[in-house]
Amino acid sequence: MKAVYLFLPGLALFASVASANASTHEYVVTVASDMRHMQVEAAFGTPVNNIAARSRDAGDFLSNVSNCDNDAPIRIRNRRMLLPDDGLSCLRYSVDLKRAASRERRNGLLSKSNFIVSPAAWLWRPDISNDDAIIIRFELPEKTDVSVPWAAVAGEANTYRLVDSPETSTAFAAFGQLQYRELEIPGARLRVTIMQSRETIEVDPLYDWVRDTALTVNLAYGRFPNPEASVVLFPADRAWSQGDAVTFGRVVRDGGETVELFVNPTKPIVEFYDSWTATHEFSHLMMPYVSEEHRWISEGFASYYQNVLMARAGRYTEQRAWQKLWEGFERGRQSRPEMSMNEAAREGWRGATMKIYWSGAAIALMADIELRQRSNGEESLDAVLSRLQDCCLPSDHSWSGIEFFKKLDSLVDAPVFMPLYKRYANTAGFPEVRLLLEELGVEYERGQVRLRDNAVAADVRTAIMQTP
């Protein structure tokens, strides 16, 4: 969508040439000098009949809610504002920012110079869809920064554009004296925030590691899958900090795409480069959000790529990458063998986690091999996902696994993905990859994978772990 932004004193005027029916709602968020309160004023592109907050606690932090056209007060019921019958054109309200921040347990790990508050707790807004947008401009105290997952408006300080998204979880906004940088890589400008813990840490090596990991994901098809992704590093709590350097990660698609990584910054930086977690999470961005009922697809494809890309980047040897894939497949084979992949996804994580992750990785490998073999190396899973980005990413809605696989099949000469779905998705057990691995020359003996170069498909095995 081509758009022009014109900012005048007070609120913004937005003109779009994409859709005459699109609405743009303009917010100004003013944060008090003591960071304890914020004032929010919104002008709606068209009168709205529904305004709500996503957090059930949001009303606890709210006060002075009024129609700013006539100062008439507005009442709240069950996270929704009770609006005039003819709709509302202008809204004003105050938020107890300190109280909202006190409900966020992650703030207990941060230094007093920065804190987070989810917009779900303070952003009361109408529903948006299609080409609708919300433009939010922050007015901040001196020496105060803000970090949000939404796309920045070019040329306008502290101004962001919130669009329709799957809303897979609640994003957050960070305020204070932030460690923030924009990292330029092929295909993207990553907006990276390192939340400061109570311990003093050196941030330059962490930024270098984020850049290097993002470049690792570029080894799939030459560019990063989201041109405006946000990355946030949180300090891990004590229960996690004794383990890996990167203890946990997730992708939040809420008005934008954010990769959240929980890290132990006291670990040697070399341990960060040996961790697969960030590569796994970045790999999720090569796909839309796939609904929970088919979660084995999104988690499986990311598990496949975390090993392939680590090998392409030189962090794993080819042997180590296949060792990890083999061991993952075996964990998946032993996990709930009485269930199909779809049943495991519906069951959830209880006892079926390895089946969810590694059955999907097996399908990704099977599809990749078939694409490469039938095209004499001209096609691959990399190439199909590149076409998917060209047409469809980032996506503003949740996809079913069937919708996702049908789209991938539409991007190749003959179907690959739906035939695999029909064969395995509702079949108990684990996809049979052992014969395929044998054809690739991947053999397992006494706890170790060995690679046989005279195997019938050894060239395919080697190509998978090489940069296209």
Summary of the structure (lengths in Angstrom):
residues: 468
radius of gyration: 24.0
end to end distance: 31.1
largest distance: 80.8
contacts: 1535
relative contact order: 0.09
helix: 34%
strand: 27%
